[in-house]
């Protein structure tokens, strides 16, 4: 009696780029989103975004990845997945084999455009990795990238107009706030309990820039 050979899962067929792009900004139960899920094989696993892609945004804090086990990985490090925030698709990471007309193994990354406008970032070699002040609607945010070993984090913290103006006018204050926030983002306390981040960061900003 012959043994049956194990069969590899059949990868989904390539689809036009527009098929995926149309799902950005759509609820996961929309026709556009369901079409993408079906194209990617229909089977997915939901998981929280891991520390390798750590992010904090006061307006967008509930992000999960939907990994598709039957779809090929986008590259050696990244699965094909949807980024879902508050039940809305905000980014899509795809293997190049899943998109018509795309070649190579670097993957295809589609991301919902944001409305953040950078208004200030310190210039010069001494300010590499420095946070930027961005405007979102009528509010301000300090947009901070933190090198954390083999992965990087991105964190956005609210600023009042007065705090934003104080930071822009005083390089020493800017450096103090930056260093203080990096220490928090790299702290054991944050890794053990990420929910402590918003209050701890706000305390540093308020202590150095004032609350107004």
C-alpha positions, -999 to 999 in steps of 0.1 A, spaced: 0 0 0 15 33 -11 18 61 14 2 93 3 25 123 1 18 153 22 5 181 0 16 217 6 -12 242 10 -23 258 -23 -12 294 -23 -38 320 -33 -37 333 -69 -24 368 -77 -49 396 -78 -47 432 -92 -32 457 -68 -65 476 -68 -82 446 -52 -61 451 -21 -59 489 -22 -97 492 -22 -98 475 12 -78 501 30 -99 521 53 -128 496 50 -144 477 79 -134 440 81 -170 430 73 -172 451 41 -174 436 6 -139 449 -2 -123 435 29 -141 401 25 -128 400 -11 -92 404 1 -96 378 28 -110 354 3 -81 361 -21 -56 354 7 -71 320 13 -100 328 37 -82 314 68 -65 337 92 -52 340 127 -57 371 147 -29 382 170 -18 414 188 9 433 171 41 421 187 70 440 202 89 437 169 65 464 155 58 483 187 36 514 182 17 537 204 -7 563 190 -33 580 213 -59 579 185 -51 545 172 -42 521 199 -62 489 191 -42 473 162 -40 436 155 -25 415 127 -45 390 108 -20 364 96 -29 341 67 -13 307 71 -21 295 36 -6 326 20 32 329 12 51 352 35 59 387 22 96 380 28 118 360 51 107 380 82 71 391 76 40 371 71 13 381 46 -12 399 68 -37 427 73 -33 453 100 -67 459 115 -73 488 138 -107 492 155 -122 468 129 -108 488 100 -80 477 76 -52 502 79 -23 483 62 -18 452 41 15 433 38 17 410 8 40 385 -8 49 399 -43 35 367 -58 0 377 -47 0 409 -67 -3 409 -105 27 423 -123 50 425 -92 83 406 -91 109 401 -65 108 389 -29 106 423 -11 69 422 -5 42 447 -12 32 471 15 0 491 13 -8 516 41 -37 539 47 -24 575 43 -24 596 74 -32 632 78 -3 640 101 18 671 89 53 674 102 59 710 113 93 708 130 123 684 135 157 695 148 184 694 121 220 682 123 240 651 129 235 654 166 198 650 162 196 617 144 165 598 157 152 630 172 114 632 174 93 654 151 65 677 161 35 669 139 1 685 135 -30 662 134 -61 683 128 -61 710 155 -38 691 178 -1 684 181 19 652 186 56 644 193 64 616 169 92 595 184 112 566 169 131 545 194 159 521 185 154 490 207 180 464 198 169 443 168 136 462 164 124 497 164 94 513 181 73 543 170 54 563 196 32 594 193 25 615 224 0 645 226 13 680 230 -6 712 237 1 741 214 21 758 242 42 727 247 49 724 210 60 760 208 82 756 239 100 726 225 106 743 191 121 773 208 144 756 232 168 729 219 179 720 255 143 714 265 138 694 234 167 672 242 156 667 278 121 656 268 135 633 241 159 616 264 132 612 291 108 596 267 134 572 253 142 561 289 105 553 294 101 535 261 131 513 269 123 508 305 115 475 322 83 490 335 70 495 300 80 460 288 63 445 318 32 465 315 28 485 282 -4 502 296 19 524 318 33 542 287 8 570 281 7 583 317 44 580 322 52 598 289 27 626 297 42 630 331 76 636 315 63 661 290 42 680 316 71 681 341 95 697 316 71 718 294 43 726 318 7 715 315 -7 745 296 
